[in-house]
Amino acid sequence: MNQASNKGTAVVTGASTGIGALYAERLAERGYDVILVARNRERLDALAARLTDETGRSFEVVTADLGTTEGVRRVEDILRTDSSITMLVNNAGVGATATLADSDADKMDAMISLNVVALTRLTKAVVPGLIARGTGTIVNISSIVGVYPELLNGVYGGTKAFVLAFTQSLHHELKDKGVTVQAVLPGATSTEFWDIAGTAVEHLPASIVMSASDMVNAALAGLDQGELITIPSLPEQADWNVYEAARQTLAPNLSRDKPAARYGV
C-alpha cells in the first residue's frame, strides 16, 4: 500500500493495457491518484481494482472512445473542471505498417483523428488549469518514427512528428509557467500495438524490441532528469543534443527576404 505524499491526479489515456496501464501503475506508486481512460470498460475496471489493492491510491474509470467527438468531449470536460489534475499522459494512439498505396483511407483518417486531433484537444483542455495552478506535467507519447518516418507507414510517422513538434512548441510556451512537458519517443515496444498495426511483434528482431515495462521506467526516469525529449533506446543523450543543435542552427536562415543564391532568382 502506498499512502505516501499525494501528488494530485494523473489522467492516463489508452490506459486499459500495455504502456498506458503501466503508466497508471507507476504513477500510483509515485503518489498520484489516477483517472483511467480507454474504451474497454471491463479491462479498466479490472486494472483499477488491482491497482487500488496494490497501491492504496484512488482510481477512477472513464470509458471513452477518443476516436469520436463524444469521447473526446467527455474527457475534455474532466480535464477542464477537475482542479485536482496535475498530470496528463497522452498515450492513446494507433499505428500502421502498410505503405500508403496499400492503406485504407478511412483508417488513415481515424489515425489522424486519434493521434493528432484528440491529443491536441485534450492538451488544450488541461493547459489553462495547470497554468492557473502554476504546476503540472504533460507527457505526450510520440515515437521514433517522428524523426525517422521511413520506418513505417508515412501517415503514422506524420502523426508522431506532429506530437514531437507540438510538444516542443508547448515547452516553449509553458516553460516559465510551472508546467513540465515531455515527449517520449519509444522504438519497437512489446505491446498489442503491433497486432493492431498489422505486423505481429514476433516478426520483429528481438534485438530491437523493448519490454513495455522497461520503456515506461526509462520514460519516467527521463522525466525525473528533466528531459524534454526522451528516447528510451538512445545510448547517449548527447546524440539528440547534436541533432537538436543542428535544427537550431537552421533557425536564423529559415525565413529571409531573398531566395538563396543557388536558386538564381
C-alpha positions in Angstrom: 0.0 0.0 0.0 1.2 3.5 -0.8 -0.1 6.2 1.4 2.9 8.5 0.7 2.6 12.1 -0.5 -0.4 12.9 -2.7 0.8 14.4 -6.0 -2.7 15.1 -7.3 -4.5 13.3 -10.1 -2.9 11.9 -13.3 -5.1 11.3 -16.3 -3.8 8.5 -18.5 -5.4 7.8 -21.9 -5.2 4.4 -23.6 -4.9 3.0 -20.0 -6.5 -0.4 -20.3 -3.4 -2.3 -21.3 0.3 -2.0 -22.3 2.1 1.3 -21.9 -0.9 3.1 -20.5 -1.6 0.5 -17.8 2.0 0.6 -16.8 2.0 4.4 -16.6 -1.1 4.2 -14.3 0.7 1.7 -12.1 4.0 3.6 -11.9 2.3 6.9 -11.2 0.1 5.4 -8.5 3.3 4.1 -6.9 4.7 7.6 -7.0 1.7 9.0 -5.1 -0.8 10.0 -7.8 -4.5 9.2 -7.9 -5.3 8.1 -11.4 -8.1 8.6 -13.9 -8.0 5.7 -16.4 -9.3 6.5 -19.8 -9.9 3.9 -22.6 -12.7 2.2 -24.5 -12.7 -1.2 -22.8 -14.7 -0.9 -19.5 -14.0 -4.5 -18.4 -10.3 -4.1 -18.7 -10.3 -0.7 -16.9 -12.4 -2.0 -14.0 -10.1 -4.9 -13.6 -7.0 -2.7 -13.7 -8.5 -0.2 -11.3 -9.4 -2.9 -8.8 -5.9 -4.5 -8.9 -4.0 -1.2 -8.6 -6.3 0.1 -5.8 -5.4 -3.0 -3.8 -1.7 -2.8 -4.6 -1.1 0.9 -4.2 -3.8 2.3 -2.0 -4.4 5.1 -4.4 -7.7 6.2 -5.8 -8.7 5.2 -9.3 -11.5 6.5 -11.5 -12.6 4.7 -14.7 -13.7 6.8 -17.6 -14.9 4.8 -20.6 -14.4 6.9 -23.7 -13.6 6.3 -27.4 -11.1 9.1 -28.2 -11.7 8.4 -31.9 -15.1 10.0 -31.5 -16.1 13.6 -30.8 -18.3 12.4 -27.9 -15.5 10.5 -26.3 -13.0 13.4 -26.6 -15.5 15.9 -25.2 -16.2 13.7 -22.2 -12.6 13.7 -21.3 -12.1 17.4 -22.1 -14.8 18.2 -19.6 -12.9 16.3 -16.9 -9.6 18.0 -17.7 -11.2 21.4 -17.7 -13.1 21.1 -14.4 -11.2 18.8 -12.1 -8.8 21.0 -10.2 -7.0 18.0 -8.6 -5.4 17.1 -12.0 -1.7 17.7 -12.1 -0.7 15.4 -14.9 -1.9 14.3 -18.3 -0.3 11.3 -20.1 -1.4 11.4 -23.8 -0.8 7.7 -24.6 -3.8 6.7 -26.6 -2.9 6.1 -30.2 -2.9 3.7 -33.1 -0.3 2.8 -35.7 0.1 1.2 -39.1 2.8 -0.6 -41.0 1.4 -0.8 -44.6 2.5 1.5 -47.3 0.3 4.4 -48.3 -0.7 2.7 -51.5 -1.9 -0.3 -49.6 -3.6 1.6 -46.8 -7.3 2.2 -46.2 -8.1 5.9 -46.4 -10.7 5.8 -43.7 -8.4 4.1 -41.3 -5.7 6.7 -42.0 -8.3 9.4 -41.3 -9.2 7.7 -38.0 -5.5 7.5 -37.1 -5.0 11.2 -37.6 -8.2 11.9 -35.5 -6.9 9.8 -32.6 -3.2 10.5 -32.7 -3.4 14.2 -33.5 -6.8 15.7 -33.0 -7.7 14.0 -29.7 -4.3 14.6 -28.2 -4.4 18.3 -29.2 -7.9 18.8 -27.8 -7.1 17.1 -24.5 -4.0 19.1 -24.1 -5.8 22.3 -24.8 -8.4 21.4 -22.2 -5.9 20.8 -19.4 -3.4 23.6 -20.0 -5.4 26.6 -18.7 -5.9 24.9 -15.3 -2.3 23.8 -15.0 -1.2 27.4 -15.8 -3.7 28.8 -13.2 -2.4 26.4 -10.6 1.2 27.0 -11.5 2.2 23.4 -11.7 1.6 20.2 -13.7 3.1 17.8 -16.2 2.1 16.8 -19.7 3.6 13.6 -21.2 3.0 13.0 -24.9 3.8 9.6 -26.3 5.3 10.1 -29.7 7.6 7.5 -31.5 11.0 7.3 -33.1 9.1 7.4 -36.4 8.6 11.1 -35.6 12.2 11.6 -36.6 12.6 8.5 -38.8 9.3 8.3 -40.8 10.7 6.0 -43.4 10.5 3.1 -40.9 6.7 2.5 -41.0 3.5 3.9 -42.6 4.1 7.6 -43.5 0.8 8.8 -42.1 1.6 7.2 -38.8 5.1 8.8 -38.9 3.5 12.1 -39.7 1.2 12.0 -36.7 4.1 11.2 -34.4 6.2 14.0 -35.9 3.2 16.3 -35.1 3.3 15.1 -31.5 7.0 15.9 -31.3 6.7 19.3 -32.8 3.6 20.1 -30.7 5.5 19.1 -27.5 8.5 21.3 -28.4 6.1 24.2 -29.0 4.3 23.6 -25.7 7.6 23.6 -23.9 8.4 27.0 -25.4 5.0 28.3 -24.3 4.9 26.8 -20.8 8.5 26.6 -19.5 8.1 29.7 -17.4 4.6 28.9 -16.1 5.5 25.9 -13.9 4.3 23.3 -16.3 6.7 20.5 -17.4 6.3 18.9 -20.8 7.9 15.7 -22.2 7.7 13.8 -25.4 8.6 10.2 -25.2 9.8 8.5 -28.4 9.8 4.7 -28.0 11.2 2.4 -30.5 9.6 -1.0 -31.1 7.9 -1.9 -27.8 6.3 -5.3 -26.9 2.5 -4.4 -26.7 -0.7 -5.1 -28.6 0.1 -2.1 -30.8 1.8 -4.3 -33.4 -1.2 -6.7 -33.8 -3.5 -3.7 -34.5 -0.9 -2.0 -36.7 -0.7 -5.1 -39.0 2.7 -6.7 -38.1 2.9 -9.1 -35.2 5.7 -8.2 -32.8 7.1 -11.8 -33.1 8.1 -10.9 -36.7 10.5 -8.2 -35.5 14.1 -8.9 -34.5 14.2 -9.4 -30.7 17.2 -7.1 -30.5 15.1 -4.1 -31.4 12.0 -4.8 -29.2 11.9 -3.3 -25.7 9.5 -4.5 -23.0 6.8 -2.1 -22.1 7.9 -2.1 -18.5 11.4 -1.1 -19.4 10.1 1.6 -21.8 7.9 3.2 -19.2 10.5 3.0 -16.5 13.0 4.7 -18.8 10.5 7.4 -19.8 9.8 8.2 -16.2 13.5 8.3 -15.4 13.9 10.8 -18.3 11.1 12.9 -16.9 12.8 12.9 -13.5 16.0 14.0 -15.2 14.3 17.0 -16.8 14.4 15.7 -20.4 12.1 17.4 -22.9 12.7 14.6 -25.4 13.2 11.1 -24.1 14.2 8.3 -26.4 14.5 5.2 -24.2 16.7 3.3 -26.6 19.2 6.0 -27.3 22.5 5.3 -25.5 23.8 8.9 -25.5 21.6 11.9 -24.9 24.4 13.9 -26.5 23.4 12.4 -29.8 20.0 14.0 -29.5 21.6 17.3 -28.4 23.7 17.3 -31.6 20.5 16.7 -33.7 18.7 19.5 -31.9 21.7 21.9 -32.2 21.7 21.3 -35.9 18.0 22.1 -36.1 18.5 25.3 -34.1 21.4 26.3 -36.4 18.9 26.4 -39.3 16.7 28.9 -37.5 18.2 32.2 -38.5 18.1 31.4 -42.2 14.7 29.7 -42.5 12.9 33.0 -43.3 14.7 35.7 -45.2 13.7 38.5 -47.6 15.5 36.9 -50.6 15.8 33.4 -52.0 19.1 31.6 -51.5 21.7 32.4 -54.2 21.7 28.9 -55.5 18.3 29.3 -57.0 19.4 32.1 -59.3 16.2 34.2 -58.6 
